[in-house]
Amino acid sequence: MNLPAIVSGAPVRVLIVDDSAFYRAQLARIIGAEPDLQVVGEASNGREAIDLAGQLTPDLITMDVEMPVLDGIEATREIMRSVPTRIVMLSAFTAAGAEATLNALDAGAVDFITKRALHGDMAGAAGQALRARLRSIASSRAVVAPPRSGPTVAATAPVAKIPPPGDAPSRFDASTVLVIGASTGGPALLGELVSAFQADFQPAVVLAVHMPAQFTACFSERLARRCRLPLGHGFNGARVRGGQILVAPGGMQSVLRRDADGVRLEVEPGGATELYRPSIDRLLESAALAVGRHAAGVVLTGMGSDGSVGARAVKAAGGLVWAQDEASSTVFGMPAAVIRAGLADEILSATELASRLRRGD
């Protein structure tokens, strides 16, 4: 369902949930630095969070994962049942933190930030970037599905049951390299999309999502459990082969290169000032150079405009570009940039994307 829109001109009302007084104070300083964001309450455990969510009906909740009394995952699950709210998780920058955060996305959280991000220059650009991220999430009509049980990736975008394969002719073949890029709201949707691939899907697929490295490794393992195709975490020199899926490592830049043996993935640290690692733009541009008209790109939900420059390169090479529609996007920024630039061959809902990928057309 769609969450209520923020009242025009009113501040975004935020509930902070963390058992650490330090992080609560840090977040309160960051959020309260500008008048369009307002802290309306604080909770030190998941049970308090549930109670205050019902009493205060905030526009946005920042939720710690590990807390006493009731952890953030169970609190998120209960809030999404009783008073659905946009929830952003605060995650430890560890493998265990990644697993817990992905479980929280299963429970209905929209996005996450790492606690490491709160140790930067919060009075400067880092604080501005974090506030911009919270504003973007709060202003979206984020689509929330009922929370699932178990460790599978949840849908924060509406994904109906996928119909059986149709008789439409295939638009993809074994020479196609399909790049799918996403950010906020993407992990949930990518879980649904990889489930749609049939065992005879011929193209090579590379997934890129804005996540730290520890998170993409864990995310790859979870996706692999839902996918009929071989799916693995990418690495430098990995071969890009038809009928297989690679996940671009987080916190690094990935590009595609053609050599005498075909196409491979090159992974490098990238520049310290680069906003997105992996950059969907860079990956799409490299696909256009590596395979020309056999490149295809799908730009999914996410903040900002990453993917639009790369989509232009794919179109210039004669390739195919799809963009997710606004109604099924958690945040419409990335696909909107592609659509506004006139680069999308088709604009598809989450349900339509899954169905088309299942059919391979």
Stockholm file with secondary structure:
# STOCKHOLM 1.0

chainA/1-361         MNLPAIVSGAPVRVLIVDDSAFYRAQLARIIGAEPDLQVVGEASNGREAIDLAGQLTPDLITMDVEMPVLDGIEATREIMRSVPTRIVMLSAFTAAGAEATLNALDAGAVDFITKRALHGDMAGAAGQALRARLRSIASSRAVVAPPRSGPTVAATAPVAKIPPPGDAPSRFDASTVLVIGASTGGPALLGELVSAFQADFQPAVVLAVHMPAQFTACFSERLARRCRLPLGHGFNGARVRGGQILVAPGGMQSVLRRDADGVRLEVEPGGATELYRPSIDRLLESAALAVGRHAAGVVLTGMGSDGSVGARAVKAAGGLVWAQDEASSTVFGMPAAVIRAGLADEILSATELASRLRRGD
#=GR chainA/1-361 SS CBCCCCCTTSCEEEEEECSCHHHHHHHHHHHTTSTTEEEEEEESSHHHHHHHHHHHCCSEEEEESSCSSSCHHHHHHHHHHHSCCEEEEEECSSHHHHHHHHHHHHHTCCEEEEGGGGGSCTTTHHHHHHHHHHHHHHHSCCBCCCCCSSSSCCCSSCCCCCCCCCCCCCSCCTTCEEEEEECTTHHHHHHHHHHHCCTTCCSEEEEEESCCHHHHHHHHHHHHTTCSSCEEECCTTCBCCTTCEEECCTTSEEEEEEETTEEEEEEECCCTTCSCSSCHHHHHHHHHHHHGGGEEEEECSCSSCTTHHHHHHHHHTTCEEEEECSTTCSSCHHHHHHHHTTCCSEEECHHHHHHHHHHTC
#=GC SS_cons         CBCCCCCTTSCEEEEEECSCHHHHHHHHHHHTTSTTEEEEEEESSHHHHHHHHHHHCCSEEEEESSCSSSCHHHHHHHHHHHSCCEEEEEECSSHHHHHHHHHHHHHTCCEEEEGGGGGSCTTTHHHHHHHHHHHHHHHSCCBCCCCCSSSSCCCSSCCCCCCCCCCCCCSCCTTCEEEEEECTTHHHHHHHHHHHCCTTCCSEEEEEESCCHHHHHHHHHHHHTTCSSCEEECCTTCBCCTTCEEECCTTSEEEEEEETTEEEEEEECCCTTCSCSSCHHHHHHHHHHHHGGGEEEEECSCSSCTTHHHHHHHHHTTCEEEEECSTTCSSCHHHHHHHHTTCCSEEECHHHHHHHHHHTC
//
